[in-house]
């Protein structure tokens, strides 16, 4: 993921955007995305969506064990990369299909089906007994489910929350989602190393928990019906055609940045077991510290980051993420750099995701904001599932040091784009 789609979708325009003059017609077009202010979500019904999200996110977290799984079958990290490349294709299909399904069966039920799809994919990996072209199909299913889930989830929350309380619900949702992404591999590592569970059994259990998540999310949709005033799908069908309008604005920078940040996240998480091999350290420690850090950082520091100047906060968090990559390269010299890397990654990446997601939306014209959000999610998936295909080849043919250098290069590229984004803003102001 992951944020992963880590899905803190800020769908409201909060001022300070790109300086576009919004016409009354544009306001009427965007008004369909605004909820009546009196709607609030009941705490009881929210338990179903939050627990369901935690379990479904664990299905994506299970992909961090693919490296271990394919090596046990006689394969290598190249096979891991290919399986996640198939997941990349699946996410793109999921993004394209989610609007169609949400309009017909509702966003909540679409989210439930997506969780079920993730579970089938995870269980499919457990069924693989030898490396073959069929190994790619479970990866496609996981990607299809995760792609649909990360778009259907914010749709479902948008349908059931008011403008006033939507931000807090998105933060809760995103925190639980990231806890599932990092917490599942931590618990799974404990089951494998301490309880001596075989990895295939762990994958079956995670797949079953995704099925439980689907039931919880379906229940959520039934006991918390959406308002009739809100359309079933806020994702415009024209999002592919709106790419030109979006990428002519400053929104292009955060969209590109999240893809690079996702490369850093997926590189360190997917190949964590290979990176610590021979050091005596456990990948489960990294996953545990990362999950705890993300939850604590989002609950305690999110408001601080929001109060800071957004461009400054972005660069500070990206530097922290880069320091996390640097700490990984120092792990062979001191074991303390291992948890330090998880803390830096959890704080930097965990907080920079919602920060630059807000930039992507606010720097777009109001009528293009849903399309900008969709492109942001697509860019995240390309980095999350696409990078392991390249990283696996680098790891096998050039070694772990080359992989860490490649991950660091992605982080540096994201920081460079953040600096260029500021200069673009200054130029735009001078021209105005």
C-alpha positions, 0 to 999 in steps of 0.5 A, a space after each residue: 500500500 500501501 496509504 497505502 491508498 492509504 485513503 484519507 480522501 480530502 474531498 472538500 475544497 479548503 481554500 488556498 488552492 491553485 488560484 482558479 476563478 470558479 464560475 457559478 456553473 462550476 459550483 453547480 457541477 461540484 455541488 453534487 459532491 457536497 453532503 447535507 450538513 446535518 448528517 452524522 455517522 453513528 458510532 455503532 455503524 462506524 465499528 463495522 466499517 473500521 473493523 472491516 477496513 482493518 481486516 481488508 487492509 491486512 490482505 494487502 499487508 500479506 503481500 509483504 510475505 510474497 518474497 518469503 513464499 516464492 523463495 520457499 517454492 524455489 523462486 526468487 524476488 523476480 517472481 515477487 515482482 512479477 506477481 505485484 506487476 500483475 497486481 498493478 494491472 489489477 488496480 487499474 482495472 479496479 479503478 475503472 470498474 468501481 464507478 460502474 459498480 458503485 452506481 448500481 449496487 452502492 459504494 459500501 457493497 462495492 467495498 465489500 466485494 473488493 475485500 472479498 476479492 482481496 481474500 480470494 487473491 491471498 488464498 490463491 497465493 497459498 494454493 500455489 505449489 510451484 512457480 508458473 504463469 498462474 502465479 500471476 492471477 492471485 496478484 491480479 485479484 489482490 490488485 483488483 480488490 485493493 484498487 476498488 477498495 481504496 476508491 469505494 471506501 472514501 465514496 462510502 464515507 462521503 455518502 454518510 458524513 457531513 462536510 463538518 465531520 468528514 475530515 475526522 472520519 477520513 483520518 480515522 479510516 486512514 489510520 485504521 487502514 495503515 494499522 492493518 497494512 503494517 499490523 497484519 505482517 507483524 502478527 503474521 511474522 509472530 505466528 510464523 516464527 513463534 507459533 511455528 505456523 506454516 506460511 500457507 496456513 497464515 495466508 489462508 487465515 488472512 484470506 478468511 479474515 478478508 471474507 469476514 471483512 466483506 460481511 462487516 462492510 456489507 452489514 455497514 452498508 445495510 445499517 447505515 444507508 447513504 443519503 439520497 441527496 448524494 450520487 452513488 459515485 463521486 468519481 467522474 467518468 471523464 477522469 481519463 479525459 481530464 488528465 490534460 487539465 489536471 497536469 497543467 496545474 500544480 496538482 501534477 507535482 503531488 500526483 507524481 510525488 505520491 508514486 515516488 513515495 509509494 516506491 519507497 514504501 513498497 520497496 522497504 516493505 516488500 523486500 524487508 525480509 531480503 534486506 535483513 537476511 543474514 543480519 539476525 534481525 526479524 522483518 516482523 520487528 520492522 512491520 510492528 514498529 512501523 504500524 505502531 508509529 503510523 497510528 501514533 503519528 497520525 493521532 498525535 501529529 496530524 493536527 500539528 502538520 495541518 497547522 504548518 505551512 503545507 509546502 514546508 511540512 511536505 519537505 520535512 516529512 520527505 526528508 524524514 522518509 529519506 532518513 529512514 532509507 539511509 537508516 536501512 543501509 546502516 542496519 548491518 553496522 548497528 541493529 538499532 538502525 532497524 527500528 529507527 528506520 521503521 519509525 522514520 518511514 512510519 512518520 514521514 510516509 505516514 503523514 506525507 500521504 494525506 498532506 500531498 493528497 490534500 495538495 493534489 485536490 486543492 491545486 486543481 480546479 474545483 470541477 476537476 477535483 474528483 478526477 485529480 483524486 482518482 489520478 492520485 490513487 492511480 499514481 499511488 498504485 503504480 508505485 506500490 505494485 509497479 516498483 517491486 517488479 523493478 526492485 526485484 530485478 535489481 535485488 536479484 542481479 545487483 544486490 541489496 545495496 543497489 536496491 536501497 540506492 534505487 529506493 533512495 533515488 525515488 525519495 530524492 526525486 520526490 523531494 526534488 519535485 516538492 522543491 520544484 512545486 514551490 518554484 512553480 507556485 512562485 512563478 504563477 504568483 508573479 505572472 498573476 
